[in-house]
Amino acid sequence: MAHHLRTSRVIKLLILCLLATVVVVIVLAIQPVIQETSCQCTTNRNTHTGFESGKGHQLAIIVPFRDRFEQLQEFVPHIHQFLNAQKIRHVIYVINQVDKYRFNRGSLINIGFLQSREESDYIAMHDVDLLPMNPDLSYSFPRNGPFHVAAPNLHPKYHYDDFVGGILLVANDHFQMVFSLGFLIYC
């Protein structure tokens, strides 16, 4: 009889623990989600709008980035000056991957596109280590489809006939066609 009473108490205690767990889970489930870290970033929009030859277009330079601060310090003023000389209205987005997983250039570009698509009508997917030196390299709106600025015949750093990367200009409409298919570039 004592064994039966002890078993009955254990079962009651287990049921009580189970009910307490359910109550705690329900209370936690209805609480708002609190982010542990919030972005304290300041947005510095250096949008350049006073150019006549931009013909109403605005370029978003999307720079997938991680751990190359010295290159970034050289890149930003260089590309800004280069695009100003071509009278290209532009905004520069540096999309930083902060984790230590494999660098996911494609996801960073997708994030940059989502951030920039409201204020720009075309993007340049741009590596931080590529500085355009030839003033004849045009960053103007790619009317005839995507334009590979770092193509082997245009840029000395890349010598691959079947390589697309480095610097690629794409109209938002074209990027959206690919993006809307759920295509996440992982390169």
N, CA and C atoms as a LAMMPS dump frame, in Angstrom:
ITEM: TIMESTEP
0
ITEM: NUMBER OF ATOMS
561
ITEM: BOX BOUNDS ff ff ff
-5.0000000000000000e+02 5.0000000000000000e+02
-5.0000000000000000e+02 5.0000000000000000e+02
-5.0000000000000000e+02 5.0000000000000000e+02
ITEM: ATOMS id mol type element x y z
1 1 1 N 0.82 -1.199 0
2 1 2 C 0 0 0
3 1 3 C 0.868 1.27 0
4 2 1 N 1.96 1.283 0.762
5 2 2 C 2.85 2.432 0.828
6 2 3 C 3.511 2.653 -0.527
7 3 1 N 3.836 1.558 -1.203
8 3 2 C 4.449 1.669 -2.536
9 3 3 C 3.474 2.32 -3.522
10 4 1 N 2.188 1.929 -3.418
11 4 2 C 1.162 2.493 -4.288
12 4 3 C 0.994 3.997 -4.034
13 5 1 N 1.033 4.446 -2.761
14 5 2 C 0.908 5.861 -2.425
15 5 3 C 2.107 6.646 -2.946
16 6 1 N 3.321 6.055 -2.828
17 6 2 C 4.509 6.733 -3.329
18 6 3 C 4.447 6.883 -4.842
19 7 1 N 4.01 5.86 -5.55
20 7 2 C 3.875 5.921 -7.005
21 7 3 C 2.834 6.963 -7.384
22 8 1 N 1.744 7.029 -6.653
23 8 2 C 0.694 7.999 -6.914
24 8 3 C 1.227 9.425 -6.73
25 9 1 N 2.06 9.672 -5.697
26 9 2 C 2.64 10.991 -5.465
27 9 3 C 3.608 11.366 -6.595
28 10 1 N 4.39 10.395 -7.043
29 10 2 C 5.337 10.651 -8.128
30 10 3 C 4.583 11.03 -9.395
31 11 1 N 3.511 10.324 -9.682
32 11 2 C 2.708 10.627 -10.871
33 11 3 C 2.095 12.024 -10.75
34 12 1 N 1.561 12.357 -9.579
35 12 2 C 0.984 13.689 -9.369
36 12 3 C 2.06 14.767 -9.534
37 13 1 N 3.261 14.509 -9.002
38 13 2 C 4.354 15.462 -9.115
39 13 3 C 4.763 15.638 -10.582
40 14 1 N 4.817 14.554 -11.337
41 14 2 C 5.142 14.636 -12.763
42 14 3 C 4.087 15.424 -13.534
43 15 1 N 2.819 15.182 -13.219
44 15 2 C 1.727 15.915 -13.875
45 15 3 C 1.819 17.399 -13.524
46 16 1 N 2.123 17.712 -12.255
47 16 2 C 2.265 19.1 -11.841
48 16 3 C 3.435 19.767 -12.571
49 17 1 N 4.545 19.066 -12.7
50 17 2 C 5.698 19.603 -13.436
51 17 3 C 5.352 19.823 -14.906
52 18 1 N 4.641 18.882 -15.48
53 18 2 C 4.233 18.999 -16.876
54 18 3 C 3.31 20.201 -17.064
55 19 1 N 2.354 20.391 -16.189
56 19 2 C 1.453 21.538 -16.278
57 19 3 C 2.22 22.85 -16.096
58 20 1 N 3.152 22.88 -15.157
59 20 2 C 3.952 24.094 -14.96
60 20 3 C 4.771 24.4 -16.215
61 21 1 N 5.313 23.365 -16.847
62 21 2 C 6.076 23.556 -18.082
63 21 3 C 5.188 24.11 -19.178
64 22 1 N 3.988 23.592 -19.318
65 22 2 C 3.051 24.076 -20.336
66 22 3 C 2.706 25.543 -20.082
67 23 1 N 2.461 25.896 -18.827
68 23 2 C 2.128 27.284 -18.495
69 23 3 C 3.302 28.21 -18.837
70 24 1 N 4.506 27.807 -18.486
71 24 2 C 5.683 28.623 -18.79
72 24 3 C 5.849 28.787 -20.298
73 25 1 N 5.671 27.705 -21.049
74 25 2 C 5.791 27.77 -22.505
75 25 3 C 4.743 28.701 -23.091
76 26 1 N 3.528 28.633 -22.605
77 26 2 C 2.466 29.51 -23.108
78 26 3 C 2.781 30.968 -22.785
79 27 1 N 3.234 31.243 -21.576
80 27 2 C 3.581 32.62 -21.194
81 27 3 C 4.714 33.137 -22.079
82 28 1 N 5.731 32.326 -22.311
83 28 2 C 6.833 32.745 -23.169
84 28 3 C 6.387 32.928 -24.618
85 29 1 N 5.461 32.106 -25.056
86 29 2 C 5.008 32.19 -26.445
87 29 3 C 4.228 33.462 -26.727
88 30 1 N 3.526 33.99 -25.74
89 30 2 C 2.739 35.191 -26.001
90 30 3 C 3.528 36.47 -25.745
91 31 1 N 4.72 36.362 -25.199
92 31 2 C 5.561 37.533 -24.982
93 31 3 C 6.136 38.009 -26.315
94 32 1 N 6.305 39.318 -26.484
95 32 2 C 6.928 39.797 -27.713
96 32 3 C 8.381 39.352 -27.776
97 33 1 N 8.845 39.14 -29.007
98 33 2 C 10.227 38.742 -29.199
99 33 3 C 11.113 39.959 -28.951
100 34 1 N 12.119 39.783 -28.133
101 34 2 C 13.057 40.858 -27.827
102 34 3 C 14.379 40.497 -28.466
103 35 1 N 14.866 41.377 -29.327
104 35 2 C 16.157 41.139 -29.95
105 35 3 C 17.245 41.467 -28.947
106 36 1 N 18.247 40.561 -28.872
107 36 2 C 19.333 40.776 -27.939
108 36 3 C 20.22 41.938 -28.372
109 37 1 N 20.388 42.11 -29.66
110 37 2 C 21.193 43.218 -30.148
111 37 3 C 20.382 43.982 -31.167
112 38 1 N 20.484 45.255 -31.092
113 38 2 C 19.831 46.066 -32.107
114 38 3 C 20.912 46.89 -32.793
115 39 1 N 20.674 47.177 -34.031
116 39 2 C 21.656 47.922 -34.814
117 39 3 C 21.707 49.364 -34.331
118 40 1 N 22.88 49.786 -33.958
119 40 2 C 23.095 51.168 -33.55
120 40 3 C 23.786 51.939 -34.672
121 41 1 N 23.59 51.451 -35.895
122 41 2 C 24.261 52.037 -37.045
123 41 3 C 23.674 53.395 -37.369
124 42 1 N 24.516 54.267 -37.818
125 42 2 C 24.033 55.536 -38.332
126 42 3 C 24.065 55.431 -39.842
127 43 1 N 23.047 55.928 -40.449
128 43 2 C 22.967 55.874 -41.897
129 43 3 C 23.518 57.164 -42.461
130 44 1 N 24.485 57.018 -43.338
131 44 2 C 25.083 58.177 -43.984
132 44 3 C 24.793 58.047 -45.466
133 45 1 N 23.788 58.702 -45.936
134 45 2 C 23.378 58.621 -47.329
135 45 3 C 24.064 59.71 -48.128
136 46 1 N 25.115 59.346 -48.817
137 46 2 C 25.778 60.291 -49.705
138 46 3 C 25.226 60.07 -51.107
139 47 1 N 24.002 60.469 -51.306
140 47 2 C 23.357 60.336 -52.593
141 47 3 C 23.688 61.568 -53.416
142 48 1 N 24.103 61.349 -54.644
143 48 2 C 24.534 62.456 -55.498
144 48 3 C 23.51 62.642 -56.6
145 49 1 N 22.827 63.778 -56.56
146 49 2 C 21.682 63.981 -57.447
147 49 3 C 21.841 65.133 -58.419
148 50 1 N 22.915 65.867 -58.365
149 50 2 C 23.026 67.072 -59.174
150 50 3 C 23.589 66.867 -60.562
151 51 1 N 23.564 65.666 -61.086
152 51 2 C 24.191 65.388 -62.368
153 51 3 C 23.167 65.345 -63.489
154 52 1 N 23.483 65.98 -64.573
155 52 2 C 22.592 65.999 -65.734
156 52 3 C 22.66 64.707 -66.534
157 53 1 N 23.869 64.145 -66.686
158 53 2 C 24.009 63.005 -67.588
159 53 3 C 23.528 61.696 -66.973
160 54 1 N 23.083 61.721 -65.704
161 54 2 C 22.555 60.513 -65.09
162 54 3 C 21.219 60.097 -65.685
163 55 1 N 20.557 61.031 -66.374
164 55 2 C 19.283 60.794 -67.051
165 55 3 C 18.255 60.127 -66.123
166 56 1 N 18.217 60.546 -64.866
167 56 2 C 17.207 60.061 -63.936
168 56 3 C 17.526 58.725 -63.295
169 57 1 N 18.598 58.089 -63.685
170 57 2 C 18.95 56.798 -63.099
171 57 3 C 19.807 57.01 -61.858
172 58 1 N 19.701 56.046 -60.947
173 58 2 C 20.577 56.065 -59.783
174 58 3 C 21.12 54.664 -59.553
175 59 1 N 22.415 54.601 -59.366
176 59 2 C 23.142 53.352 -59.168
177 59 3 C 23.323 53.071 -57.679
178 60 1 N 23.076 51.827 -57.29
179 60 2 C 23.412 51.361 -55.94
180 60 3 C 24.636 50.466 -56.071
181 61 1 N 25.734 50.902 -55.504
182 61 2 C 26.937 50.069 -55.466
183 61 3 C 26.776 49.154 -54.258
184 62 1 N 26.697 47.852 -54.495
185 62 2 C 26.54 46.889 -53.404
186 62 3 C 27.868 46.171 -53.227
187 63 1 N 28.46 46.36 -52.059
188 63 2 C 29.772 45.79 -51.766
189 63 3 C 29.615 44.717 -50.685
190 64 1 N 29.643 43.424 -51.078
191 64 2 C 29.657 42.377 -50.055
192 64 3 C 30.995 42.441 -49.31
193 65 1 N 30.941 42.407 -48
194 65 2 C 32.129 42.776 -47.242
195 65 3 C 32.308 41.916 -46.001
196 66 1 N 33.58 41.617 -45.706
197 66 2 C 33.969 41.054 -44.407
198 66 3 C 35.48 41.165 -44.254
199 67 1 N 35.894 41.761 -43.161
200 67 2 C 37.303 41.757 -42.733
201 67 3 C 38.282 42.332 -43.749
202 68 1 N 37.9 43.355 -44.493
203 68 2 C 38.819 44 -45.44
204 68 3 C 38.736 45.513 -45.288
205 69 1 N 38.891 45.966 -44.072
206 69 2 C 38.672 47.37 -43.769
207 69 3 C 39.638 48.284 -44.517
208 70 1 N 40.896 47.876 -44.628
209 70 2 C 41.877 48.72 -45.33
210 70 3 C 41.484 48.882 -46.791
211 71 1 N 41.023 47.799 -47.416
212 71 2 C 40.583 47.898 -48.813
213 71 3 C 39.345 48.782 -48.92
214 72 1 N 38.449 48.669 -47.951
215 72 2 C 37.237 49.487 -47.962
216 72 3 C 37.577 50.97 -47.843
217 73 1 N 38.551 51.303 -47.017
218 73 2 C 38.962 52.697 -46.867
219 73 3 C 39.517 53.268 -48.17
220 74 1 N 40.101 52.433 -48.99
221 74 2 C 40.598 52.881 -50.287
222 74 3 C 39.478 52.875 -51.327
223 75 1 N 38.606 51.866 -51.249
224 75 2 C 37.561 51.68 -52.255
225 75 3 C 36.544 52.823 -52.272
226 76 1 N 35.997 53.156 -51.115
227 76 2 C 34.873 54.105 -51.064
228 76 3 C 35.23 55.465 -51.668
229 77 1 N 36.317 56.105 -51.25
230 77 2 C 36.613 57.402 -51.893
231 77 3 C 36.959 57.255 -53.372
232 78 1 N 37.6 56.139 -53.747
233 78 2 C 37.981 55.953 -55.151
234 78 3 C 36.737 55.804 -56.033
235 79 1 N 35.813 54.919 -55.645
236 79 2 C 34.622 54.688 -56.481
237 79 3 C 33.742 55.931 -56.489
238 80 1 N 33.688 56.636 -55.38
239 80 2 C 32.911 57.873 -55.311
240 80 3 C 33.46 58.905 -56.31
241 81 1 N 34.752 59.082 -56.312
242 81 2 C 35.382 60.026 -57.243
243 81 3 C 35.219 59.556 -58.687
244 82 1 N 35.389 58.265 -58.929
245 82 2 C 35.263 57.697 -60.274
246 82 3 C 33.852 57.92 -60.825
247 83 1 N 32.842 57.649 -60.004
248 83 2 C 31.453 57.813 -60.457
249 83 3 C 31.079 59.287 -60.596
250 84 1 N 31.59 60.119 -59.744
251 84 2 C 31.347 61.557 -59.901
252 84 3 C 31.919 62.061 -61.217
253 85 1 N 33.101 61.58 -61.586
254 85 2 C 33.715 61.995 -62.854
255 85 3 C 32.842 61.569 -64.039
256 86 1 N 32.118 60.451 -63.913
257 86 2 C 31.211 60 -64.975
258 86 3 C 29.815 60.598 -64.83
259 87 1 N 29.623 61.409 -63.792
260 87 2 C 28.327 62.013 -63.505
261 87 3 C 27.234 60.956 -63.298
262 88 1 N 27.593 59.918 -62.538
263 88 2 C 26.662 58.84 -62.205
264 88 3 C 26.135 59.087 -60.796
265 89 1 N 24.815 59.274 -60.679
266 89 2 C 24.197 59.372 -59.358
267 89 3 C 24.34 58.011 -58.691
268 90 1 N 24.757 57.994 -57.425
269 90 2 C 25.031 56.71 -56.788
270 90 3 C 24.888 56.766 -55.273
271 91 1 N 24.684 55.591 -54.727
272 91 2 C 24.679 55.348 -53.287
273 91 3 C 25.517 54.089 -53.089
274 92 1 N 26.336 54.07 -52.06
275 92 2 C 27.192 52.918 -51.784
276 92 3 C 26.636 52.174 -50.575
277 93 1 N 26.397 50.877 -50.755
278 93 2 C 25.94 50.004 -49.68
279 93 3 C 27.043 48.996 -49.386
280 94 1 N 27.564 49.042 -48.183
281 94 2 C 28.542 48.042 -47.74
282 94 3 C 27.768 47.07 -46.863
283 95 1 N 27.621 45.848 -47.344
284 95 2 C 26.841 44.836 -46.636
285 95 3 C 27.838 43.89 -45.962
286 96 1 N 27.889 43.962 -44.647
287 96 2 C 28.919 43.293 -43.866
288 96 3 C 28.425 41.952 -43.316
289 97 1 N 29.182 40.906 -43.542
290 97 2 C 28.911 39.606 -42.934
291 97 3 C 29.757 39.522 -41.672
292 98 1 N 29.114 39.4 -40.52
293 98 2 C 29.839 39.47 -39.258
294 98 3 C 30.165 38.11 -38.661
295 99 1 N 29.55 37.048 -39.155
296 99 2 C 29.854 35.737 -38.588
297 99 3 C 31.13 35.163 -39.204
298 100 1 N 31.517 33.993 -38.741
299 100 2 C 32.744 33.359 -39.229
300 100 3 C 32.449 32.166 -40.139
301 101 1 N 31.199 32.043 -40.6
302 101 2 C 30.86 30.987 -41.537
303 101 3 C 31.434 31.317 -42.916
304 102 1 N 31.298 30.395 -43.836
305 102 2 C 31.778 30.617 -45.19
306 102 3 C 31.183 31.919 -45.735
307 103 1 N 32.019 32.716 -46.386
308 103 2 C 31.575 34 -46.92
309 103 3 C 30.486 33.766 -47.959
310 104 1 N 29.346 34.409 -47.775
311 104 2 C 28.204 34.206 -48.653
312 104 3 C 27.924 35.491 -49.43
313 105 1 N 28.693 35.693 -50.473
314 105 2 C 28.599 36.893 -51.301
315 105 3 C 27.187 37.076 -51.857
316 106 1 N 26.589 35.998 -52.294
317 106 2 C 25.258 36.073 -52.901
318 106 3 C 24.193 36.569 -51.947
319 107 1 N 24.179 36.058 -50.742
320 107 2 C 23.186 36.523 -49.773
321 107 3 C 23.397 37.986 -49.423
322 108 1 N 24.648 38.398 -49.335
323 108 2 C 24.929 39.804 -49.045
324 108 3 C 24.441 40.698 -50.186
325 109 1 N 24.626 40.247 -51.421
326 109 2 C 24.124 41.014 -52.572
327 109 3 C 22.606 41.083 -52.544
328 110 1 N 21.962 39.977 -52.227
329 110 2 C 20.502 39.975 -52.132
330 110 3 C 20.014 40.962 -51.07
331 111 1 N 20.684 40.99 -49.927
332 111 2 C 20.327 41.939 -48.87
333 111 3 C 20.53 43.37 -49.365
334 112 1 N 21.653 43.609 -50.031
335 112 2 C 21.914 44.943 -50.582
336 112 3 C 20.849 45.365 -51.574
337 113 1 N 20.416 44.427 -52.412
338 113 2 C 19.369 44.746 -53.378
339 113 3 C 18.077 45.131 -52.658
340 114 1 N 17.705 44.343 -51.652
341 114 2 C 16.476 44.643 -50.911
342 114 3 C 16.555 46.014 -50.234
343 115 1 N 17.725 46.372 -49.749
344 115 2 C 17.9 47.661 -49.09
345 115 3 C 17.872 48.824 -50.088
346 116 1 N 18.344 48.591 -51.303
347 116 2 C 18.555 49.694 -52.247
348 116 3 C 17.462 49.86 -53.297
349 117 1 N 16.622 48.895 -53.475
350 117 2 C 15.724 48.893 -54.638
351 117 3 C 14.711 50.03 -54.659
352 118 1 N 14.416 50.631 -53.532
353 118 2 C 13.445 51.73 -53.507
354 118 3 C 14.045 53.044 -54.021
355 119 1 N 15.344 53.248 -53.835
356 119 2 C 15.932 54.529 -54.22
357 119 3 C 16.862 54.449 -55.423
358 120 1 N 17.134 53.259 -55.916
359 120 2 C 18.013 53.106 -57.082
360 120 3 C 17.336 52.202 -58.098
361 121 1 N 17.641 52.429 -59.381
362 121 2 C 17.006 51.594 -60.402
363 121 3 C 17.97 50.612 -61.062
364 122 1 N 19.244 50.627 -60.625
365 122 2 C 20.171 49.579 -61.045
366 122 3 C 21.263 49.436 -60.002
367 123 1 N 21.881 48.257 -60.008
368 123 2 C 22.894 47.957 -59.002
369 123 3 C 24.204 47.574 -59.675
370 124 1 N 25.267 47.754 -58.92
371 124 2 C 26.57 47.206 -59.294
372 124 3 C 26.966 46.272 -58.169
373 125 1 N 27.058 44.981 -58.481
374 125 2 C 27.611 44.027 -57.522
375 125 3 C 29.121 44.204 -57.632
376 126 1 N 29.741 44.717 -56.572
377 126 2 C 31.109 45.202 -56.694
378 126 3 C 32.013 44.639 -55.61
379 127 1 N 33.072 43.938 -56.002
380 127 2 C 34.069 43.478 -55.039
381 127 3 C 34.841 44.674 -54.502
382 128 1 N 35.168 44.635 -53.221
383 128 2 C 35.863 45.745 -52.577
384 128 3 C 37.302 45.885 -53.054
385 129 1 N 37.86 44.823 -53.62
386 129 2 C 39.264 44.873 -54.045
387 129 3 C 39.441 45.286 -55.504
388 130 1 N 38.365 45.637 -56.178
389 130 2 C 38.46 46.066 -57.579
390 130 3 C 38.237 47.573 -57.677
391 131 1 N 39.284 48.262 -58.024
392 131 2 C 39.202 49.703 -58.203
393 131 3 C 39.256 50 -59.696
394 132 1 N 38.18 50.566 -60.259
395 132 2 C 38.231 50.896 -61.683
396 132 3 C 39.258 51.994 -61.934
397 133 1 N 40.164 51.74 -62.846
398 133 2 C 41.222 52.706 -63.163
399 133 3 C 41.025 53.337 -64.538
400 134 1 N 40.394 52.603 -65.427
401 134 2 C 40.191 53.069 -66.796
402 134 3 C 38.958 53.963 -66.838
403 135 1 N 39.105 55.253 -67.133
404 135 2 C 37.945 56.147 -67.156
405 135 3 C 36.939 55.797 -68.253
406 136 1 N 37.319 54.924 -69.18
407 136 2 C 36.386 54.521 -70.233
408 136 3 C 35.448 53.389 -69.788
409 137 1 N 35.683 52.814 -68.604
410 137 2 C 34.763 51.805 -68.075
411 137 3 C 33.49 52.514 -67.639
412 138 1 N 32.408 52.227 -68.298
413 138 2 C 31.161 52.937 -68.033
414 138 3 C 30.329 52.222 -66.97
415 139 1 N 29.875 52.998 -66.012
416 139 2 C 28.958 52.518 -64.981
417 139 3 C 27.541 53.037 -65.234
418 140 1 N 27.279 53.447 -66.46
419 140 2 C 25.95 53.985 -66.769
420 140 3 C 24.911 52.867 -66.783
421 141 1 N 23.649 53.27 -66.803
422 141 2 C 22.532 52.327 -66.752
423 141 3 C 22.656 51.278 -67.863
424 142 1 N 22.579 49.988 -67.528
425 142 2 C 22.738 48.92 -68.529
426 142 3 C 21.447 48.682 -69.318
427 143 1 N 21.228 49.481 -70.344
428 143 2 C 19.996 49.408 -71.139
429 143 3 C 19.818 48.08 -71.872
430 144 1 N 20.916 47.457 -72.252
431 144 2 C 20.833 46.238 -73.064
432 144 3 C 21 44.966 -72.255
433 145 1 N 20.733 45.026 -70.969
434 145 2 C 20.885 43.858 -70.117
435 145 3 C 22.112 43.976 -69.241
436 146 1 N 22.341 42.98 -68.387
437 146 2 C 23.478 43.038 -67.464
438 146 3 C 24.79 43.298 -68.198
439 147 1 N 25.653 44.091 -67.556
440 147 2 C 26.934 44.446 -68.148
441 147 3 C 28.043 44.063 -67.183
442 148 1 N 28.948 43.216 -67.644
443 148 2 C 30.049 42.72 -66.817
444 148 3 C 31.244 43.66 -66.954
445 149 1 N 31.368 44.591 -66.023
446 149 2 C 32.432 45.588 -66.061
447 149 3 C 33.799 44.931 -65.889
448 150 1 N 33.853 43.834 -65.15
449 150 2 C 35.117 43.142 -64.914
450 150 3 C 35.317 41.984 -65.88
451 151 1 N 34.744 42.07 -67.062
452 151 2 C 34.936 41.024 -68.072
453 151 3 C 36.413 40.96 -68.461
454 152 1 N 36.881 39.79 -68.91
455 152 2 C 38.306 39.633 -69.232
456 152 3 C 38.843 40.664 -70.224
457 153 1 N 38.023 41.1 -71.152
458 153 2 C 38.504 42.089 -72.13
459 153 3 C 38.472 43.52 -71.59
460 154 1 N 37.884 43.729 -70.405
461 154 2 C 37.77 45.071 -69.843
462 154 3 C 38.607 45.291 -68.578
463 155 1 N 38.878 44.239 -67.857
464 155 2 C 39.566 44.401 -66.582
465 155 3 C 40.76 43.461 -66.499
466 156 1 N 41.942 43.978 -66.199
467 156 2 C 43.151 43.151 -66.225
468 156 3 C 43.244 42.113 -65.11
469 157 1 N 42.461 42.245 -64.05
470 157 2 C 42.576 41.319 -62.926
471 157 3 C 41.92 39.971 -63.219
472 158 1 N 40.937 39.952 -64.111
473 158 2 C 40.211 38.72 -64.399
474 158 3 C 40.52 38.236 -65.803
475 159 1 N 40.953 36.992 -65.887
476 159 2 C 41.368 36.418 -67.164
477 159 3 C 40.553 35.165 -67.486
478 160 1 N 39.326 35.091 -67.007
479 160 2 C 38.509 33.9 -67.185
480 160 3 C 37.392 34.202 -68.173
481 161 1 N 37.337 33.443 -69.245
482 161 2 C 36.308 33.686 -70.255
483 161 3 C 34.912 33.366 -69.743
484 162 1 N 34.802 32.414 -68.808
485 162 2 C 33.477 31.996 -68.333
486 162 3 C 33.208 32.446 -66.896
487 163 1 N 33.884 33.451 -66.442
488 163 2 C 33.754 33.966 -65.081
489 163 3 C 32.875 35.213 -65.076
490 164 1 N 31.887 35.236 -64.198
491 164 2 C 31.078 36.442 -64.012
492 164 3 C 31.186 36.815 -62.545
493 165 1 N 31.774 37.932 -62.29
494 165 2 C 31.938 38.387 -60.915
495 165 3 C 32.753 39.651 -60.904
496 166 1 N 33.173 40.038 -59.738
497 166 2 C 33.988 41.232 -59.622
498 166 3 C 33.146 42.487 -59.644
499 167 1 N 32.67 42.867 -60.839
500 167 2 C 31.811 44.045 -61.013
501 167 3 C 30.762 43.698 -62.072
502 168 1 N 29.512 43.69 -61.681
503 168 2 C 28.428 43.383 -62.614
504 168 3 C 27.314 44.404 -62.421
505 169 1 N 26.946 45.102 -63.505
506 169 2 C 25.833 46.055 -63.478
507 169 3 C 24.56 45.347 -63.922
508 170 1 N 23.489 45.532 -63.143
509 170 2 C 22.212 44.89 -63.453
510 170 3 C 21.082 45.856 -63.111
511 171 1 N 20.154 46.007 -64.04
512 171 2 C 18.953 46.809 -63.763
513 171 3 C 18.115 46.087 -62.707
514 172 1 N 17.45 46.855 -61.862
515 172 2 C 16.616 46.251 -60.819
516 172 3 C 15.591 45.286 -61.389
517 173 1 N 14.987 45.644 -62.519
518 173 2 C 13.981 44.758 -63.125
519 173 3 C 14.564 43.388 -63.447
520 174 1 N 15.781 43.371 -63.989
521 174 2 C 16.414 42.093 -64.318
522 174 3 C 16.788 41.323 -63.059
523 175 1 N 17.326 42.016 -62.081
524 175 2 C 17.68 41.339 -60.832
525 175 3 C 16.43 40.786 -60.165
526 176 1 N 15.352 41.564 -60.179
527 176 2 C 14.096 41.127 -59.559
528 176 3 C 13.547 39.877 -60.241
529 177 1 N 13.71 39.769 -61.556
530 177 2 C 13.254 38.561 -62.263
531 177 3 C 13.93 37.321 -61.702
532 178 1 N 15.2 37.421 -61.463
533 178 2 C 15.945 36.286 -60.913
534 178 3 C 15.611 36.112 -59.44
535 179 1 N 15.598 37.201 -58.686
536 179 2 C 15.36 37.168 -57.256
537 179 3 C 13.969 36.634 -56.948
538 180 1 N 12.964 36.985 -57.749
539 180 2 C 11.598 36.563 -57.485
540 180 3 C 11.408 35.065 -57.689
541 181 1 N 12.342 34.423 -58.362
542 181 2 C 12.279 32.972 -58.521
543 181 3 C 12.832 32.255 -57.298
544 182 1 N 13.261 33.024 -56.301
545 182 2 C 13.816 32.429 -55.101
546 182 3 C 15.274 32.048 -55.265
547 183 1 N 15.893 32.544 -56.295
548 183 2 C 17.28 32.22 -56.59
549 183 3 C 18.19 33.018 -55.665
550 184 1 N 18.894 32.333 -54.809
551 184 2 C 19.852 32.99 -53.925
552 184 3 C 21.233 32.642 -54.442
553 185 1 N 21.947 33.632 -54.888
554 185 2 C 23.294 33.415 -55.404
555 185 3 C 24.176 33.044 -54.22
556 186 1 N 24.912 31.98 -54.32
557 186 2 C 25.876 31.611 -53.289
558 186 3 C 27.213 31.479 -53.974
559 187 1 N 28.015 32.514 -53.926
560 187 2 C 29.301 32.466 -54.607
561 187 3 C 30.4 32.998 -53.737
